[in-house]
């Protein structure tokens, strides 16, 4: 009897699976869209390319677009040239739109980016399955609902406004000076510096001081707290796994820290940090109940906001604090690393930048250095090109429209996750000729021709969910780059473009797995 029951259950399970595949292939609302049948039938297709092949689904998506949808560009009869660029006006081919898993569509079309991510008056929710990778479900970043996200962001926007960041310039400059002191010491020791770790230490010290009220002081660590950088990348890789198996997050959080340190050291380090953030939050809430405020912290900014009480819970504050620090460190540090590498590789560009900076004060000297730097065209072009090659988040970010979404002749059903990838926008040769090359001049030429090339800059995303820390990031980039370029000579050390270009998508792009980082020697103090 037992064997009969097992057999019947097995048959029922097989029938269920077959019925599911048939539905997805022929009766699902997305059945009409192009793409491989295997991807339409099962999520294991994505699993294979993202988990087994370790962050390679982005390249498979690129391959699918090349196979299922050509990318043809029509130009004006007299297009406006920018170097080798003819400015695209419309695209009329039947692609590129591809079904990449049973429930999701991916579009590779830079001109559709604004419609998907930044429509003027339409709501765009996040895909609930996708928000799990942050490991902070109560944060603004992981908020699914468009309306709830706007509410939560309203408490953060003043804290990261242009004016608020301008008032923080002395704090940023203090950290930049500490980095320069480390570089000056390295001139004597001829130390080989991991610039990606050094810049990560800088941005971590800035964002923790700005958001938490106290700096982690990673710039004082001998190796610039390289362990933290590796932990962040490891955590991003774990996020890829959690996206496939969301239930694993609960197991991860329930696992004793001592066990986790053996099983997954990077995850253990992140969990340990989360516990530290939670202790700080609990202390701040307790002090607030006693009438003592934690001024100068993002936690207090949320507590003092007009948000309802349930939006000021310990869980909310912890998750918000975690994602702000995570988002406010890696991407800016990576941009600085990329710029430093390419300037060292092409001394002509370096000298051109130094010449432009020659008339700007070397230090703030009681005034605002940032307002002197921001109008400089070549410095701005260098920073913008660095951001382009950093890409921001490399993984796709699905959005869910409440209404049918029209893409050319396709009508996408409402509540369908649809995504684009920043990488494909920034590497589009129709917009950026020779896209893998570091060419700050492309931005100056575009401006001279009256072309708004920045329309296709999506490092910080766009729309209401654009990175809240964009103003802080730009301030860090301007102040840091102006200081190191004028005060030091560097030489790249056993570092090639393969250590800079992305090979894997772990939410943020990472280079080849055996890379030793972006390394250089500080040869002289100017």
URDA-V323378 format. One record per helix or strand. SS is the DSSP state (H for helix, E for strand). FROM is the first residue (numbers start at 1). TO is the last residue. If there is no record, write none. Layout:
SS & FROM & TO
SS & FROM & TO
//
This chain:
H & 2 & 27
H & 37 & 41
H & 44 & 52
H & 57 & 68
E & 74 & 75
E & 81 & 82
E & 85 & 86
E & 88 & 90
E & 97 & 101
E & 104 & 107
H & 110 & 117
E & 124 & 126
H & 131 & 134
H & 146 & 160
H & 162 & 167
H & 169 & 189
E & 192 & 194
H & 195 & 212
H & 218 & 220
H & 226 & 244
H & 248 & 254
H & 257 & 263
H & 265 & 289
H & 298 & 303
H & 309 & 312
H & 314 & 327
H & 330 & 345
H & 347 & 357
H & 370 & 373
H & 377 & 390
E & 399 & 401
E & 405 & 407
E & 410 & 412
E & 417 & 419
H & 422 & 426
H & 441 & 448
H & 453 & 456
H & 463 & 465
H & 470 & 487
E & 488 & 492
H & 497 & 499
E & 504 & 505
E & 509 & 510
E & 519 & 525
//
